[in-house]
Amino acid sequence: MTEPFPSPDIIAAAQRAAMPDFARWQQMVRATGGCSHPIRLHGERVTVDATSGEVLNVYRTADEPTGYLLTACGNRRASRCPACSEVYRDDTYHLILSGLRGGKGVPEGVSVHPRVFATFTAPSFGPVHSRREKGGKCLPCRPRRDHPVCQHGQPQSCTRRHRERDPQIGQPLCVDCYDYETAVLWNAHAGELWRRLTQALPAVFARQLGITRTELRRRLRLSYAKVAEYQARGLIHFHGVIRVDGPDGPASRPPEWATIPTLETAIRQAAEQITVEIPGLDADERITLRWGQQLDVEPVYVGTELEGITDHRVAGYIAKYATKGAESAGTVDRPIRNRGDVWTLDVTEHARRMILTCFMLGDLPPHRGVRLAAWAHMLGYRGHFSTKSRHYSTTLGDLRQARADHRAEEARVARGLPDPSAGETVIRQEWRFAGSGHRNGEHLWVEMIRQRVENARRIARERRREDLTR
């Protein structure tokens, strides 16, 4: 029996491994964590003695066997770069957790401050298929005894028990009844709803106490961190950690009356009163947008699940969704340049209609300033996926800088160079963009490296969580 002929990818990978620069190229890929779309750089870095002017170290990409240096792309989306999204997820995890437990520059006393994990959803724009469970048992989707039909002749009931990840989940029972225009506009202005909510919360607290907002500011401060997630029906909802601090932020204790029930009441009252009024399809029409009726608010505790959810569970949940985009709702993860391309996209029909609605609304004068066509691939949503208030915890930039400083220090020690913090050296560097992505025959090796790095991170993460629960 003859052996099967190797595939072109295997042949290309073998040819790449036979090249003289392969070992050094693998080192670069490992340094990026197995990045799927790295940036290639040309340039140099020169370290000079600040006193004598002596050149202590020179690095030039011209001296590399590859002729270039690789650096990670840093994309947060798991669909675009699994390796870099893992780094982003770990950073987000630590950012959220430090605001719940302390650390990373946040006082540990913050762990006793009242805080909740709240989920804000979108209203209904038409019935959709869903998976319903009760007591661990899957229930029929939308059972109706009289089996009604809509004005378009489509059934308004569904007796199916949808399995997990059923592609029908989130799809409208009748696409002609579904209000696609308002759904897209809700996505486009969801960020404004969140902004107004954060502004209204202090006012609600002040009304509860019968004091002014200025006086409230002397007693407490509200901090938050939130992430946006797409539901299966293509609509945004927000998960947020909202915390009560004293007047000086995380370092000060809040008043005794600022309890979790008080915070929950304020959140619910603020969510009910927040609205955003926008133009409709016609200049004379107005649409009022508001939060959906489903609002979940749960206390967050340290290391126990007896009364609420744990801090590390909340941090992991938010970090997971920080790396996802609209592709989880059946659409694509990059901009759509031409309207005609919509018909060739590998998306759900529900997502296709929302994308087309974005292009249609973007042509109308009342909505041209929203630039819906540019955000059609996001189903109209144009906000940031993860945000936080200034005093919640550390920043992603600080975490990245700390990691970069650590790696630079390791490299400095390995080269035997003086500590730059002492002012004894000057570093001059210049870099130029030379391309991006991997070349033919490299992808197989990159994936192998990425999986090794991912396994190492998973083991480290499991050990860290074990330490947190002790």
N, C-alpha and C positions, 0 to 999 in steps of 0.2 A: 504494500500500500504506500503510495507516494505521500510525502509530507506536504501539507498545505503551504502555498507560497506566502511569505510574510507580507503583511499589508504595507502600503506606502508609508504610513505613519511610523511603523516599526523600523522600516529601512532608513527613513530620515532620522529617527532617534539614534540608531546605531551609527550612522554617518556623523552625527553631531558629537557623539561620544568619542569618536576617533580623532577629532580635531585637537590640536595642541593646546588650545585655550580652554578646554572643557573643564578641567579641575578648578581653575580660577573662576570661570563662569558659574560653576556650582556654588562656590563660596559666596559670590555676590547674590545669587538667588536665595541662599539660606539667610543671608543678612536681611533680605526683604521679607522674609517669612514665607516665601513661595508666592509672592505677588503675581497675579494673573496678567497684569498690564503695567509693568514697571516703566519708569522713565529712564532713558539713556542720556547720560551727560558727558560732555567734553569739558575739560578745564584743568585747573591745578589749585593746590593749596600749599602755601609756603609759610613755614614757621621761622621767625627771625628773633634773635636775641635783642631785647629792647635797648640794652646798653651799648653793646659792641657792634651791633648790626650784623653779627655772624648768622649765616643761614644754618639753622639747626636741623630742619627736615623739609624735604620737598616731595610732594606727591603730584604726579601728572598722569592723567588718563592716557597720554601718548605712550607711557611706559608699560601700560597694562597689556597683557596678551590679547585681551578682547578689543583694546583701543577705546574703551568707554567704561563708565561707572554706572551701575544700576542703583536706582532708588525707588522705594515703594510708591505706588500711585496714591494711596491714602483714601480710596473710595470707601464710603461707609456701606454701600449696598452689597449684600451678600450675593445678589444675582450678577453683579459686575465683577467683584473681586472677593472671593471667600476669605482669602488670607487677611487682607486689610480690614475687612468688615469684622473679623474676629478681634483684631486689635481695638477697633472702635467700640465693639461690644464690651470688651474688658474695661476700657477706659470709662465708658458710660456706667458700667456696674460699680466701679469704685467711686465715681462722682456721686451717684445716687446713695450708695451705702455710707459714704462719709457724711452726708447730710442727715443720716438716720442714726448712725453709731458714733460719729466723730472720727477723727483721723484726717490725714492729708491737710493739716492746718485748721481743722474744725475741732473745737473743744469737745471732749467726750461727754460733757454734761448735756449735750444736745439730745442724747438718747432718751432723756426723761421728758422732753418737751412734747406737748400734745401734737399729734400729726395723724393724718388720715390718707388713705389711698382712694382717690375718687375717680370714677369713670363717667365721662360726659358723652352722650350719644346724640345722633342726629334723629330728627323726627321721621315719621313714615311719609313716604311719597308714593305709596302704593304697595299692595300685598306682595310678598316674595316668599319663595320656598325657604324653609328653615329646618334645622335639626333641633328637635325638642327632646329633653330628657327629664325623667322624674324617678328618683330612687335608683339611678343607674340603668334605667330601662328606657329605650328609645320609643318615643310616642309618635303617632301619625302627625304629619306636617301641619295641615290645616283642615281638620275634619269638619264637615258640615252635613247635618242630617238631610237638609232639603236640597243639597247639591246645586246651589245657585250658579247662575252664569251672569257675566257682565253684559254691558250694552253691546259689546263686540262679539258676543257669543262664546267667550272663553270661560271655562269653569273657574269658579272662585273658591273651590275646595281642593284639597290634596290629601289623600289617605296614605301616601307612601311614608315609610319610615326611612328617612334619608340616612345613609351611612356617613361616617366621617369623611370629609373631603369629597363628598358627592358633588360633581360639577354643576348640578342643578341648584344647589344651595345658593341663595342670594339672587337668583334669577326671578324676574317678575312673573306672576301668574298670567298677566296680560300686559304686553309691552305697550299697547295703545292706551291703556288706562294709566300707566305709570307716568308720573309728572317729572319727566327728564329735565325740563328747563329749570324748575325750582331746585331739583336735586343738585344739578351742576352749580347753580348759584349759591346753594348752601355750602358746598365744598369750597367755593371761591372765597366766601366770607367767614368761614369757620374760625380762622385766625383772629378776626375782629371780634367774634363772640367771646373767644378766650381772653383777649385783651380787656374787653369790657368787664368780664367776670372778675379778673384780678383787680380791676379798679373799683368794682362794686363791693367786694368783700370787706374792706375796711369800713366803708360807709354802713354796711349792715351791722357790723360789730358795734360801731358807734351808736347806731339807733337802738340796739339792744340795751346799751348801757345808759342811754340818754345823755351822751356827751358829744362834743364836736370831734371831727377827725383829727384836728390838731392836738386835742387832749388825748385822744386814743394813741396817737403816735408817741406820746410821752410814756405810754404804758406797755405797748407791745408792737411787734413787727411781724408781718406775715411773709413767709418765704415759700417758694414752690419750685418744683422741677416737673416737667411734663414731656410726654412723647405722644406723637400722633400715630394712629393705626387705621388701616383700611378694613372696614367690615366687608364681608363677602358681597354685600349689595353695592359696593363701590363707594360708600360714604365714609367720611372721616369720623373717628371719635377719638377722644383724648383721655389718656391715663395720666393722672397727676398726683404727686405727693405734695400735700399742703401742710405746712408746719407753722406753729405759733411760737415765736421767740419773745424775749424781753425787748425793751426799747433799744438796746445796744446790739441786737442781733443774736447769733448763736451763743455768744459768750455770756448772755444774761438770761436769767430765769423769767418766764412769763408770769403774769399775775395768777393767783390761785383760782380765780373765777374763770380763767381761760382754759376750760376743760375740753375733752374730745366731744362730748355732746353739744357744747356751745359752738364749737367749730363746725360740726356737722349741720346744726341748725342754720348757721350763717351761710354755709355753702348752698344748702337747698333753697333758702330764701333768695340768695343772689342769682342762682341759676333760673329760678322762676321769673324773675323780673327783667332779666337781660333780653333785649331784642336788638336787631339791626334792621333798619328799613332801607330798602334798595329799590331802584327802578325795576319795573316789570318788562314785559316784551314791548310794550308801548310806552311812550314818554309820559302819558297820563296815568299809567298803572303803577301801583306801589305794592311791593311784597315785603312782608314782615317775617324775618327769620328769627328762630329761637331754638333753644336746646330741645332735645327729645324728652319724653316723659320718663324714660328709664335712666335713673341716676343712682349709681351704686357708691356708697361711702362706707369704708371699712377702717377701723383703727389699725395702726401698725405698731407692733410690739417687737421687742428685742428677744430673739431666741426662744419664743414660745408661740404656739398656734392655738392656745386654749380659748382666747377671746378675740383674736383677729388674725391677721396674716403677719408673717415674720418680715423683718427688715431685709434679710438677704433674699427672700423670695420675691419681694417687691422690686429690689434692685435687679435681680435676674430677669424678671418679667419685663421691666422697662428697657433693659439693655437689649433683650432679644428683639423687641419691636423697633428699636432705634436703627437696626440694620436692614429693616424691610422697607419696601416702597409700595407703589401702586401695583406692582406685578402680583402681589398677593391677592388683589381683587380682580385678576384676570386680564390686566392690561400689560403694557410694555414698560420698560425701565429707562427709556431714553426719549428725547423730544421727537415729535412727528412733524417733519418739515412741510409736507404737502398733503392737502386734504385727500387727494386721490390715492395716497398710500394707505388710507384707513381700511380700504376694502381688501387689501392684501395682508393685513396684520393677523398674526396668530393670537387672537383674543376671543373672549366670550362675546356673544351677540349683545348682551347687556352692556358690556364695556364699550363695544363698538358704537352703540347708540349714544352713550354718554360722551364719547370722543367726538362724534359727529355733532352732537348738541353744543359742545364747546366751540367748534368752528362756526356753527350757525349763530350762536349768541355773540361771538366775537365780532361778527359783521354788523351787529345792530348798534346804532349810535349810543344808546344808554350804557352799553357795556364795553365799548372799545377801550376805555382806560384800564380795564381789568386784565386785558391781554389773555383772554381765555384760550385762544388758539395756541399760544406758546406753552400753556399748561394743560393742553388736551391729553397728553400722555399720563398726567396726574389726575385725570378726570375733573379738572378744574381747581384742585387744591394747589395753592401757591405759597403756603407758609413753610416754616422750618419744621422738621420732624421732631427735633428735641430742643427744648429751651429750658432755661431756669432763671430765677431771679438772682440778683447780684449776690445776695448774702446767703443763699442756700448752702453752698459748699464750695469746693475748689472748682477749677475750670478745666475743660479738656485741653486748652492751651498749656496750662501749668503741668498737667500730667504728661503731655507730649514733650515739653521742655525738660522735665525731670528725667524722662527716659533718654532723651538725646544727650543730656549732660552726663548721665551714667555711662553711656556707650563711649562718649568722647573721653571720659576719664579713663576707662579701660584701655582705649587706644593710646592715650598719652603715656600711661604707665608701661604699656607693652613696648613703646618706642623709646622709653627712658627720657622723655622731655620734661622740662620744668613745669610747675603748676602755673597756668596762665592767670589764676586769680591773684597771684603775688605781683603781677605787673611786670614780670621778667621777660615775657615774650610778646610778640605781636604776630597775629595770623592774618595773612593776606590770601584771599581766595577769589577765584573767578570761575563761574560755571556757565555753560551754554547748553541749550536743549539740542539733543542730537537724534531724537526719535522716541518712540514708545512701543510697548508690546514685545512679545517674543517672536522669534523667527522660526522658520521651518525646521522641524525636528526637535524643538526645545520643549514643547508643551507637555510631553509625556514625563520628562525628567522634572519639570516644574511641579506637576501634580504629585509626583512621588515625594518631593521635598515638602510640599505643602501639607501632605497627610502626616508626615513625620512631625512637623512643627505643631500641627493641630493636636496630635495625640499627646505630645509633651505638655501643651497648654491645658488640655483637658485633665490630665493627671494632676497638674499643679492646681487647677481650679477646684478639683474634688478635694484635694488635701486642704486647701484654704477654707472651703466650706465646712469640712470636718472640724477645723480649728475654731471656726466661728460658733459652731453648735455645742462646743464643749462647755 
